[in-house]
Amino acid sequence: MKRLSRPGEGEILLLTASRLLDGRIVWLGEGDHWHESIAEAVRFTYEEAGPALERALAQAEQKEVVAVYEVVARDTRPPEPVTTREAIRAHGPSVHPDFSYDHAPVREKEKVG
């Protein structure tokens, strides 16, 4: 398994995936449970993340997640991903909430007749 992520000073690694049921971004938390909130993610050093990633990949199907990988984040409360892509995945869509799928207004059906 090739690992590309190495945290710098003041950074840690998190594990993330996509949940199969609804496609939501999830973060590996305590007890190998997946959570929607990055605040619940377990923080790993580079050395700790390797075995945790291998375990998460081996259990992915059973835990109903796909695309498990490491994310470098600043060691803050909550952790803050260092890349824009991962920040968007962690904190939601990059569009105004009124235009996201979860918040789009429902149009009434036009009456016929």
C-alpha distances in whole Angstrom, upper triangle without the diagonal:
4,6,10,12,14,18,21,24,25,22,20,16,17,15,16,17,19,22,23,26,27,24,25,22,21,20,19,22,23,23,20,22,22,24,26,27,24,27,26,22,21,20,17,17,14,14,15,12,9,11,13,10,8,12,13,10,12,15,15,18,20,20,21,18,16,14,12,11,12,16,17,21,24,25,28,30,28,25,25,22,23,22,25,23,21,25,26,24,25,28,29,30,32,35,38,38,41,39,36,35,36,39,41,44,46,48,51,52,55,58,60,63
4,7,10,12,15,18,22,23,20,18,15,16,15,16,17,20,23,24,27,28,25,25,22,22,20,20,23,24,25,22,24,23,25,26,27,24,27,26,22,21,20,17,17,13,14,15,13,10,13,14,11,11,15,15,13,15,18,18,20,23,22,23,20,17,14,13,11,11,14,15,19,22,24,27,29,27,24,24,20,20,20,22,20,19,23,24,22,24,27,28,29,30,33,36,37,40,38,35,35,36,39,40,44,45,48,51,52,55,58,60,63
4,6,8,12,15,18,19,16,14,12,13,12,14,16,19,22,23,27,27,24,24,20,20,18,17,20,22,23,20,22,21,23,24,24,21,24,23,19,18,17,14,13,10,11,13,10,8,11,12,10,11,14,14,13,16,18,18,21,23,22,22,19,17,14,12,9,8,11,12,16,19,20,23,25,24,20,20,17,17,17,20,18,17,20,22,20,21,24,26,27,28,31,34,35,38,36,33,34,34,37,39,42,44,47,50,51,54,57,59,63
4,7,10,13,16,18,15,14,11,13,13,14,16,19,22,24,28,27,24,23,20,20,18,18,21,24,25,22,24,22,23,24,24,21,23,23,20,19,17,15,14,11,13,15,12,11,15,15,12,14,17,17,16,19,21,20,23,25,24,24,21,18,15,13,10,8,10,10,14,17,19,22,24,23,19,18,15,14,14,17,16,15,18,20,19,20,23,24,25,26,29,32,33,36,34,32,32,33,36,37,41,43,46,49,50,53,57,58,62
4,6,10,13,14,11,10,8,10,11,13,15,19,22,24,27,27,23,22,19,18,16,16,19,21,23,20,22,20,21,22,21,18,20,20,17,16,14,12,11,8,11,13,10,10,14,14,12,14,17,16,16,19,21,20,23,25,23,24,20,19,15,13,9,7,7,7,10,13,15,18,21,19,16,15,12,11,12,15,14,13,16,18,17,17,21,22,24,24,28,31,31,35,33,30,32,32,34,36,40,42,45,48,50,53,56,58,62
4,7,10,12,9,8,8,11,13,15,18,22,25,27,30,30,27,25,21,21,18,18,20,22,24,22,23,22,23,24,22,19,21,21,17,16,13,11,9,6,10,12,10,11,14,15,13,16,19,18,19,22,23,22,26,28,26,27,23,22,19,16,12,9,9,7,10,12,14,17,20,19,16,15,13,12,13,17,17,15,17,20,19,19,22,25,26,26,30,33,33,37,36,33,34,35,37,39,42,45,48,51,53,56,59,61,65
4,7,8,5,6,7,10,13,15,19,22,25,28,31,30,27,25,21,20,17,17,19,21,23,21,23,22,22,22,21,17,18,19,16,15,11,10,8,7,11,12,11,13,16,16,15,18,20,19,20,23,24,24,27,29,26,27,24,23,20,17,14,10,9,6,8,9,10,14,17,16,13,13,11,10,12,16,16,14,16,19,19,18,20,23,25,25,29,31,32,35,35,32,34,34,36,38,41,44,47,50,52,55,59,61,64
4,6,5,8,10,13,16,19,22,25,28,31,34,33,30,28,24,23,20,21,22,23,26,25,26,25,25,25,23,19,20,21,18,17,14,13,10,10,13,15,14,16,19,19,19,22,24,23,24,27,28,27,31,32,30,31,28,27,24,21,18,14,12,9,9,9,10,14,17,17,14,13,12,10,13,17,18,16,17,21,21,20,22,25,27,26,30,32,33,37,36,34,36,36,37,40,43,46,49,52,54,57,61,63,67
4,6,9,12,15,19,21,25,28,30,34,36,35,32,30,26,25,22,22,23,24,27,26,27,26,26,26,24,20,20,22,19,18,14,13,11,12,15,16,16,18,21,21,21,24,26,25,27,30,30,30,34,35,32,33,30,29,27,24,20,17,15,11,11,9,9,12,16,17,14,14,14,12,15,19,21,19,19,22,23,21,23,26,28,28,32,33,34,38,38,36,38,37,39,41,44,47,50,54,56,59,62,65,68
4,7,11,13,17,19,23,26,29,32,34,33,30,28,24,23,20,20,20,21,25,24,25,24,23,24,21,17,17,19,16,15,12,12,11,12,15,16,16,19,21,20,21,24,25,24,26,29,29,29,33,33,30,32,29,28,26,23,20,16,14,10,9,6,6,9,12,13,11,11,12,11,15,18,20,17,17,21,21,19,21,24,26,26,30,31,32,36,35,33,35,35,36,39,42,45,48,51,54,57,60,63,66
4,7,10,14,16,19,23,25,29,31,30,27,24,21,20,16,17,17,19,22,21,22,21,21,21,18,15,15,16,14,13,9,9,9,10,13,14,13,16,18,17,17,21,22,21,23,26,26,25,29,30,27,28,25,25,22,19,16,12,10,7,5,4,5,9,12,12,9,9,9,9,12,15,17,14,14,18,18,16,18,22,24,24,28,29,30,34,33,31,33,32,34,36,40,42,46,49,51,54,57,60,64
4,7,10,13,17,20,23,26,28,27,25,22,19,17,14,13,14,16,19,17,19,18,18,19,16,13,13,14,11,10,6,6,6,8,11,10,9,13,15,13,14,17,18,17,19,22,22,22,26,26,24,25,22,22,20,16,14,10,8,6,5,6,6,9,12,12,8,10,9,10,13,16,17,14,14,18,17,15,18,21,24,24,28,30,30,33,33,30,32,31,33,36,39,42,45,48,50,53,56,59,63
4,7,10,13,17,19,23,25,25,22,20,16,14,11,11,12,14,17,15,16,15,16,17,15,12,13,13,10,9,6,5,6,7,10,9,7,10,12,11,10,14,15,14,16,19,19,18,22,23,20,22,18,18,16,13,10,6,5,5,6,9,9,12,14,13,9,10,9,10,13,16,15,12,14,17,15,14,17,20,22,23,27,29,29,32,32,29,30,29,32,34,38,40,43,46,48,51,55,57,60
4,7,10,14,16,19,21,21,18,16,13,11,7,7,9,12,14,12,13,12,12,13,12,9,11,10,7,6,6,6,9,10,12,10,8,11,13,10,9,13,14,12,14,17,16,16,19,20,17,18,15,15,14,10,8,6,5,7,7,10,10,12,13,12,9,10,9,11,13,15,14,11,12,15,13,11,15,17,20,21,25,27,26,30,29,26,27,26,29,31,35,37,40,43,45,48,51,54,57
4,7,11,13,16,18,18,16,14,11,9,6,5,9,12,13,10,11,9,11,12,12,10,12,11,8,8,8,9,11,11,13,11,8,10,11,8,7,11,11,8,10,13,13,12,15,16,14,15,12,12,10,7,6,5,6,9,10,14,14,16,16,14,12,13,11,14,14,16,15,11,14,15,12,12,15,17,20,21,25,27,26,30,29,25,26,25,28,30,34,35,39,42,43,47,50,52,56
4,7,10,13,15,15,12,10,7,6,4,6,10,13,15,12,11,8,9,10,11,9,12,11,9,10,11,12,15,15,17,15,12,13,15,11,10,13,13,10,11,14,13,11,14,16,13,13,9,9,8,6,6,6,7,10,12,15,16,17,17,15,13,13,11,14,14,15,13,9,12,13,9,9,13,14,16,19,22,24,23,26,25,22,22,22,25,27,30,32,35,38,40,43,46,48,52
4,7,9,12,12,9,8,6,5,7,8,12,15,16,12,12,8,10,10,12,11,15,14,12,13,15,16,18,18,20,18,14,15,16,13,11,13,13,9,10,13,12,9,11,13,11,10,6,6,5,4,7,9,10,14,15,19,20,21,20,18,16,16,14,17,16,17,14,11,14,14,10,11,14,15,16,19,22,24,23,26,24,21,20,20,23,25,29,30,33,36,38,41,44,46,49
4,6,9,8,5,6,5,6,9,11,14,17,18,15,13,10,10,10,13,13,16,16,14,16,18,19,22,22,24,21,18,19,20,17,14,16,16,12,12,15,13,10,11,13,11,9,5,5,6,7,10,13,13,17,18,21,22,23,22,20,18,18,16,19,18,17,14,12,15,14,10,11,14,13,15,18,20,22,21,23,22,18,17,17,21,23,26,27,30,33,34,37,40,42,46
4,6,6,5,5,6,6,10,11,14,17,17,14,12,9,10,9,13,14,17,16,15,17,20,21,24,24,26,23,20,21,21,18,16,18,17,13,13,15,13,9,10,11,9,6,4,6,9,10,13,15,16,20,21,24,24,25,24,21,20,21,19,22,21,21,18,16,18,16,13,14,16,15,16,20,22,23,21,24,23,19,17,17,20,22,25,26,29,32,33,36,39,41,44
4,6,5,8,10,10,13,15,17,20,19,16,14,12,13,13,16,18,21,19,19,21,23,24,27,27,28,26,23,23,23,20,18,19,18,14,14,15,13,10,9,11,9,5,5,7,10,12,15,18,19,23,24,27,28,29,28,25,24,24,22,25,24,23,20,19,21,19,16,17,19,18,19,22,23,25,23,25,24,20,18,18,21,23,26,26,29,31,32,35,38,39,43
4,6,8,11,12,15,16,18,21,20,18,15,13,13,13,17,19,21,20,20,22,25,26,30,30,31,28,25,26,26,23,21,22,21,17,17,18,16,13,12,12,11,7,8,10,13,15,18,21,22,26,26,29,30,30,28,25,25,26,24,27,26,25,22,21,22,20,17,18,19,18,19,22,23,25,22,24,23,19,16,16,20,21,24,23,27,28,29,33,35,37,40
4,6,9,11,14,17,19,22,22,19,16,13,13,11,15,17,20,19,19,22,25,26,30,30,31,29,26,27,27,24,22,24,23,19,19,21,18,15,15,16,13,10,10,11,14,15,18,21,21,24,25,28,29,28,27,24,24,24,22,25,24,23,20,18,20,17,14,16,17,15,15,19,19,21,18,20,19,15,13,12,16,18,20,20,24,26,27,30,33,35,38
4,7,9,13,15,18,21,22,19,16,13,13,11,14,16,19,18,18,21,23,24,27,27,29,27,23,24,25,22,20,21,21,17,17,19,17,14,14,16,13,10,9,9,11,13,15,18,18,21,22,25,26,26,25,22,22,21,20,22,20,19,16,15,17,15,11,13,15,13,13,17,18,20,18,20,18,15,13,13,17,18,21,22,25,27,29,32,35,37,40
4,6,10,13,15,19,20,17,14,11,10,7,10,12,15,15,15,18,20,22,25,25,27,25,22,24,24,21,19,21,21,17,17,20,18,14,15,17,14,11,10,11,12,13,15,16,16,19,19,22,23,23,22,19,18,18,17,20,19,18,15,13,14,12,9,10,11,10,11,15,16,18,16,19,18,14,13,12,16,18,21,22,25,28,30,33,36,38,42
4,7,10,13,17,18,15,13,9,8,6,9,9,13,13,12,15,17,18,21,22,24,22,19,20,21,18,16,19,19,15,16,18,17,14,15,17,14,12,9,10,10,10,12,13,12,16,16,19,20,20,19,16,15,15,13,17,15,15,12,10,11,10,7,7,10,9,11,14,17,19,17,20,19,15,15,15,18,20,23,25,28,31,33,36,39,41,45
4,7,9,13,14,12,9,6,5,5,7,8,11,10,9,12,14,16,19,20,22,19,16,18,19,15,14,17,16,12,14,16,14,12,14,15,11,11,8,10,11,9,11,12,12,15,15,18,18,18,17,14,14,14,14,17,17,17,14,12,13,13,9,8,11,12,14,17,20,21,20,23,22,19,18,17,20,23,26,27,31,34,35,39,42,44,48
4,6,10,12,10,8,5,5,6,7,6,9,7,5,8,10,12,16,17,18,16,13,16,16,12,12,15,14,11,13,16,14,12,15,16,12,13,10,12,12,9,10,10,10,13,12,15,15,16,15,12,11,13,12,15,16,17,15,11,13,14,10,9,12,14,17,19,22,24,22,25,25,22,22,20,23,26,29,31,34,37,39,42,45,48,51
4,7,9,6,6,5,6,9,10,9,10,8,5,6,9,11,14,15,16,13,11,13,13,9,10,13,11,8,11,14,12,11,14,14,11,12,10,12,12,9,10,10,11,14,14,16,16,17,16,14,13,15,14,18,18,20,18,14,16,17,14,12,16,17,20,23,26,27,26,29,29,25,25,24,27,29,33,34,38,40,42,46,48,51,54
4,6,6,5,6,6,10,9,9,9,6,4,5,9,11,15,17,17,14,13,15,15,11,12,15,13,11,14,16,14,14,17,16,12,15,13,16,16,13,14,13,14,15,15,17,15,16,14,13,13,15,16,19,21,22,21,17,18,19,16,14,17,19,22,25,27,29,27,30,30,27,27,25,28,31,34,35,39,41,43,47,49,52,55
4,5,6,8,9,13,12,12,11,8,7,6,10,12,15,17,17,14,13,16,15,11,14,16,13,12,16,17,15,15,18,17,14,17,16,19,19,16,17,16,17,18,17,19,17,18,16,15,15,18,19,22,24,25,24,21,21,23,20,18,20,22,26,28,31,32,30,33,34,30,30,28,31,34,37,38,42,44,46,50,52,55,58
4,5,9,11,15,15,15,15,11,11,9,13,14,17,19,18,15,15,16,14,11,14,15,12,11,15,15,12,14,16,14,12,15,15,18,19,16,17,17,19,21,20,22,20,21,20,19,19,22,22,25,27,28,27,23,24,25,22,20,23,25,28,31,33,35,32,36,36,32,31,30,33,36,38,39,43,45,47,51,53,55,59
4,7,10,13,14,14,15,11,10,9,12,13,16,18,17,14,13,14,12,9,11,12,9,8,11,12,9,10,13,11,9,12,12,14,16,13,14,14,16,19,19,21,20,21,20,18,18,20,20,23,24,26,24,20,22,23,20,18,21,23,26,29,31,33,31,34,34,30,29,28,31,34,37,38,41,43,45,49,51,53,57
4,7,10,12,12,13,10,9,10,14,15,19,20,20,17,15,17,16,12,13,15,12,10,13,14,11,11,13,11,8,11,11,14,15,13,15,16,17,19,19,22,20,21,19,17,17,20,20,23,24,25,23,20,21,22,18,17,19,20,24,27,29,30,28,31,31,27,26,25,28,31,33,34,38,40,42,45,48,50,53
4,7,9,10,12,9,8,10,13,15,19,20,21,18,15,17,17,13,13,15,13,10,13,14,11,10,13,12,8,10,9,12,13,11,13,14,15,17,17,20,19,20,18,16,16,18,17,21,21,22,20,16,18,18,15,13,16,17,20,23,25,27,24,27,27,23,23,21,24,27,30,31,35,37,39,42,45,47,51
4,5,7,9,7,7,10,13,16,20,21,23,19,17,20,19,16,16,18,17,13,16,18,15,14,16,15,11,12,11,14,15,13,15,15,15,17,17,19,18,18,16,13,14,16,16,20,20,20,19,15,16,16,13,11,13,14,17,21,23,24,21,25,25,21,21,19,22,25,28,29,33,35,37,40,43,46,49
4,7,9,8,9,13,15,18,21,23,25,22,19,22,22,18,18,21,19,16,18,20,18,16,18,18,14,14,12,14,15,14,15,16,15,17,16,18,18,18,16,13,13,14,15,18,18,18,16,13,13,13,10,8,10,11,14,17,19,20,18,21,21,17,17,15,18,21,24,26,29,32,34,37,40,43,46
4,5,6,7,11,13,16,20,22,24,21,19,22,22,19,19,22,21,17,20,22,20,18,21,20,17,17,15,17,17,16,16,16,14,16,14,16,15,14,12,9,10,12,13,16,17,17,16,13,12,13,10,7,9,10,14,17,19,20,18,21,22,18,19,17,19,22,25,27,31,34,36,39,42,45,48
4,5,5,9,10,13,16,18,21,18,16,19,20,17,17,20,19,16,19,22,20,18,21,21,18,18,16,17,16,14,14,13,11,12,10,12,12,11,10,7,7,8,9,13,14,15,14,11,10,12,10,6,8,11,15,17,20,21,19,23,23,20,21,20,22,25,28,30,34,36,39,42,45,48,51
4,6,9,10,14,17,19,21,19,17,21,21,18,19,22,21,19,21,24,22,21,24,23,20,21,19,20,20,18,17,16,14,14,12,12,11,10,7,5,7,9,11,15,17,17,17,14,13,14,13,9,11,14,17,19,22,22,21,25,25,23,24,22,23,27,30,32,35,38,41,44,47,50,53
4,7,9,13,16,19,20,17,16,19,19,16,17,20,18,16,19,21,19,18,21,20,17,18,17,19,19,16,16,15,14,15,13,15,13,12,10,8,9,12,14,17,19,20,19,16,15,17,15,11,13,16,19,22,24,25,23,27,27,24,25,23,25,28,31,33,36,39,41,45,48,50,54
4,6,9,13,15,17,14,12,16,16,12,13,17,15,13,16,19,17,16,19,19,16,17,15,17,16,13,13,12,11,12,11,13,11,12,11,9,8,11,12,15,17,18,17,14,14,16,14,11,13,16,19,22,25,26,24,28,28,25,25,24,26,29,32,34,38,41,43,46,49,52,55
4,6,10,13,14,11,10,13,13,10,12,15,14,12,16,18,17,17,20,20,16,19,17,18,18,14,13,11,12,12,11,13,11,12,12,11,10,13,13,16,18,20,20,16,17,19,17,14,17,20,23,25,28,29,28,32,32,29,29,28,30,33,36,38,42,44,46,50,53,55,59
4,7,10,12,9,9,12,13,11,12,16,15,14,17,19,19,19,23,22,19,21,19,20,19,15,14,11,10,10,9,10,8,10,11,10,8,11,12,14,17,19,19,15,16,19,17,15,17,21,24,25,28,30,29,33,33,30,31,29,32,35,38,40,43,46,49,52,55,57,61
4,6,8,6,5,9,10,8,10,13,14,13,16,18,18,18,22,22,20,22,20,20,18,15,13,10,10,10,10,12,10,13,14,14,11,14,13,15,17,20,20,16,18,21,19,17,20,23,26,27,31,32,32,36,35,32,33,32,34,37,41,42,46,49,51,54,57,60,63
4,5,5,6,9,11,10,12,14,15,16,18,20,21,21,25,25,23,25,22,22,20,17,14,11,11,10,11,12,11,14,16,16,13,15,15,15,18,21,21,18,20,23,21,20,23,26,28,29,33,35,34,38,38,35,36,35,37,40,43,45,49,52,54,57,60,63,66
4,6,5,7,10,10,11,13,15,15,17,19,20,20,24,25,23,25,22,21,19,16,13,10,11,10,12,13,13,17,19,19,16,17,15,15,17,21,21,18,20,23,21,20,24,26,29,29,33,35,35,39,38,35,36,36,38,41,44,46,49,52,54,58,61,63,66
4,6,6,8,9,11,12,14,15,16,18,20,21,24,25,23,26,23,23,21,17,15,12,14,13,15,17,16,20,21,21,18,20,19,19,21,25,24,21,23,26,24,23,27,29,32,33,36,39,38,42,41,38,39,38,41,43,47,49,52,55,57,60,63,65,69
4,6,6,7,9,11,11,12,15,16,17,18,22,22,20,23,21,21,19,16,14,11,13,13,15,16,15,18,20,19,17,19,18,19,21,24,24,20,22,25,23,22,25,27,30,32,35,37,37,40,39,36,37,36,39,41,45,46,50,53,55,58,61,63,67
4,6,5,6,8,10,10,12,14,15,16,19,20,18,20,18,17,16,12,10,8,10,11,13,15,15,18,19,18,15,17,16,17,18,21,20,17,20,22,20,19,22,25,27,28,32,34,34,37,36,33,33,33,36,38,42,43,47,50,51,55,58,60,63
4,5,5,6,9,10,11,12,14,15,19,20,18,20,18,17,15,12,10,9,12,13,16,18,18,21,23,22,19,20,18,19,20,23,22,19,22,24,22,21,25,27,29,31,34,37,36,39,38,35,35,35,38,40,44,45,48,51,53,56,59,61,65
4,5,5,6,9,10,11,12,14,17,18,17,19,18,17,16,13,12,12,15,16,18,21,20,23,24,23,21,22,21,22,23,26,25,22,24,26,24,23,27,28,31,33,36,38,37,41,40,36,36,36,39,41,45,46,49,52,53,57,60,62,65
4,5,5,6,9,10,11,12,15,15,14,17,15,15,14,11,10,10,13,15,16,19,18,21,21,20,18,20,18,20,21,24,22,19,22,24,21,20,23,25,28,30,33,35,34,38,37,33,33,32,35,38,41,43,46,49,50,54,56,58,62
4,5,5,6,9,10,10,14,15,13,15,13,12,11,8,7,7,11,13,16,19,19,21,22,21,18,19,17,19,20,22,20,17,20,22,19,18,22,24,26,28,31,33,33,36,35,31,31,31,34,36,40,41,44,47,48,52,54,56,60
4,6,5,6,9,10,13,14,14,16,14,13,12,9,10,11,14,17,19,22,22,25,26,24,22,23,21,23,23,25,23,21,24,25,22,22,26,27,29,31,34,37,36,39,37,34,33,33,37,39,42,43,46,49,50,53,56,58,61
4,5,5,6,8,12,11,11,14,13,13,13,10,11,13,16,18,20,23,23,25,25,24,22,24,22,24,25,27,25,22,24,26,22,22,26,27,29,31,34,37,35,39,37,34,33,33,36,38,41,42,46,48,49,53,55,57,61
4,5,5,6,9,10,9,11,9,10,10,7,9,11,14,17,18,22,21,23,23,22,20,21,20,22,22,24,21,19,21,22,19,19,22,23,26,28,31,33,32,35,34,30,29,29,32,34,38,39,42,44,46,49,52,54,57
4,5,5,8,10,10,11,9,8,8,6,8,11,15,18,20,23,24,26,26,24,22,23,21,23,22,24,21,19,22,23,19,20,24,24,26,28,31,34,32,35,34,30,29,29,33,35,38,39,42,44,45,49,51,53,57
4,6,8,9,10,11,11,11,12,10,12,15,18,21,23,27,27,29,29,27,25,26,24,26,26,28,25,23,26,26,23,23,27,27,29,32,34,37,35,38,37,33,32,32,35,37,40,41,44,46,47,51,53,55,58
4,6,5,6,8,9,10,12,10,13,15,18,22,23,27,26,28,27,25,24,26,24,27,26,28,25,22,25,26,22,22,25,26,28,31,33,35,34,36,35,31,30,29,33,35,38,39,42,44,45,48,51,52,56
4,6,5,6,5,6,9,8,11,14,17,20,22,25,26,27,27,24,23,24,22,25,24,25,22,20,23,23,19,19,23,23,25,27,30,32,30,33,32,28,27,26,30,32,35,35,38,41,42,45,48,49,53
4,5,5,6,7,10,11,14,17,20,24,25,29,29,30,30,27,26,27,25,28,27,28,25,23,25,25,21,22,25,25,26,29,31,33,31,34,32,29,27,26,30,32,35,35,38,40,40,44,46,48,51
4,5,8,10,13,13,16,19,22,25,27,30,29,31,30,27,27,28,27,29,29,30,27,24,27,27,23,23,26,26,28,31,33,35,33,35,34,30,28,27,31,33,36,36,39,41,41,45,47,49,52
4,6,9,12,11,15,17,19,23,23,27,26,27,26,24,23,25,23,26,26,27,24,21,24,23,20,20,22,22,25,28,30,32,29,32,31,27,25,25,28,30,33,33,37,39,40,43,46,47,51
4,7,11,11,15,18,19,23,24,27,28,28,27,25,24,25,24,26,26,26,23,21,23,22,18,19,22,21,23,26,28,29,27,30,28,25,23,22,26,28,31,31,34,36,37,40,42,44,47
4,7,7,11,14,16,20,21,24,25,26,25,22,21,22,20,23,22,22,19,17,20,19,15,16,19,18,20,23,25,27,26,28,27,23,21,21,25,27,30,30,33,36,37,40,43,44,48
4,6,9,13,15,19,20,24,25,26,26,23,22,22,20,22,21,21,18,16,19,18,15,16,19,19,20,22,25,27,26,28,27,23,22,22,26,27,30,31,34,36,37,41,43,45,48
4,6,10,12,16,18,22,23,25,25,22,20,20,17,19,18,18,15,14,17,16,13,15,18,18,19,21,24,27,26,28,26,23,22,23,26,28,31,32,35,38,39,42,45,46,50
4,7,10,14,16,19,20,22,22,20,18,18,16,18,17,18,15,13,16,17,13,14,18,18,20,22,25,28,27,30,28,25,24,24,28,29,33,34,37,40,41,44,47,49,53
4,7,10,13,17,18,20,21,19,16,16,13,15,14,16,13,11,15,16,13,14,17,18,20,22,25,28,27,30,29,26,26,26,29,31,34,36,39,42,43,46,49,51,55
4,7,10,13,14,17,18,16,13,13,11,12,12,15,13,10,13,15,13,13,17,18,20,22,25,28,27,31,30,26,27,27,30,32,36,37,40,44,45,48,51,53,57
4,6,10,12,14,16,14,10,10,7,8,9,11,10,7,10,12,11,10,14,16,18,19,22,25,25,29,27,25,26,26,28,30,34,36,39,42,44,47,50,52,56
4,7,9,12,14,13,9,9,6,6,8,11,11,9,10,14,13,12,15,18,20,20,24,26,26,30,29,27,28,28,30,32,36,38,41,44,47,49,53,55,59
4,6,8,11,10,6,5,4,5,8,11,12,9,9,13,13,11,13,16,19,19,23,24,25,28,28,26,27,27,28,31,35,37,40,43,46,49,52,54,58
4,6,9,9,6,5,6,6,10,13,14,12,11,15,15,13,15,18,20,20,24,25,26,30,29,27,29,29,30,33,36,39,42,45,48,51,54,57,60
4,7,8,5,7,9,10,14,16,18,15,14,17,17,15,16,20,23,23,26,28,28,31,32,29,31,30,32,34,38,40,44,47,49,52,56,58,62
4,5,5,6,10,11,15,16,18,15,13,17,17,14,15,18,21,22,25,26,26,29,30,28,30,29,30,33,36,38,42,45,48,51,54,57,60
3,5,8,11,14,17,18,19,16,14,17,17,13,14,17,21,22,24,25,24,28,29,27,28,27,28,31,34,36,40,43,46,49,52,55,58
4,6,10,13,15,16,17,14,12,14,14,10,11,15,18,19,22,23,22,25,26,24,26,24,25,28,31,34,37,40,43,46,49,52,55
4,7,9,12,14,15,11,10,13,13,10,11,15,18,19,22,23,23,26,27,24,26,25,26,29,32,35,38,41,44,47,50,53,57
4,6,9,10,12,9,7,11,11,8,10,13,16,16,19,21,21,25,25,22,24,24,25,28,31,34,37,40,43,46,49,52,55
4,6,8,9,6,5,9,9,8,10,13,15,15,19,21,21,25,24,22,24,24,25,27,31,34,37,40,42,45,49,51,55
4,7,9,7,7,11,12,11,13,15,17,16,20,22,23,27,26,24,26,26,27,30,33,36,39,42,44,47,51,53,57
4,5,5,6,9,10,11,12,14,15,14,17,20,21,25,24,22,24,24,26,28,31,34,37,40,42,45,48,50,54
4,6,5,6,9,10,10,12,12,10,14,17,18,21,20,18,21,22,23,24,28,31,33,37,39,41,45,47,51
4,6,5,6,9,10,11,10,10,14,17,18,21,19,17,19,20,22,23,27,29,32,35,37,40,43,45,49
4,5,5,6,9,10,11,11,15,18,18,22,20,18,20,20,22,24,27,30,33,36,38,41,44,47,50
4,5,5,6,8,10,10,13,16,16,20,19,17,19,19,20,22,26,29,32,35,37,40,44,46,50
4,5,5,5,6,6,10,13,13,17,15,13,15,16,17,19,23,25,28,32,34,36,40,42,46
4,6,6,7,9,12,15,15,18,17,14,15,15,17,19,23,25,28,32,34,37,40,42,46
4,6,9,11,14,16,15,19,18,15,17,16,18,21,24,26,30,33,35,38,41,44,48
4,7,9,11,13,12,16,16,13,15,14,15,18,22,24,27,31,33,36,39,42,46
4,7,9,10,9,13,12,10,11,11,12,15,18,21,24,27,30,33,36,39,42
4,5,8,8,11,10,7,10,10,11,13,17,19,22,25,28,30,34,36,40
4,7,9,11,10,9,12,13,13,14,18,21,23,27,29,32,35,38,41
4,6,8,7,7,10,12,11,12,15,18,20,24,26,28,32,34,38
4,5,6,7,11,11,9,10,13,16,19,22,25,27,30,33,37
4,5,5,8,8,6,8,11,14,17,20,23,26,29,32,35
4,6,8,8,5,6,8,11,14,17,20,22,26,29,32
4,7,8,7,5,8,11,14,17,20,22,25,28,32
4,6,5,6,10,12,15,18,21,23,27,29,33
4,6,5,9,10,13,17,19,22,25,27,31
4,6,9,11,14,17,19,22,25,28,32
4,6,9,12,15,18,21,24,27,31
4,6,9,13,15,18,21,24,28
4,6,9,13,15,18,21,25
4,6,9,12,15,18,22
4,6,9,12,15,18
4,6,9,12,15
4,6,9,13
4,6,10
4,7
4
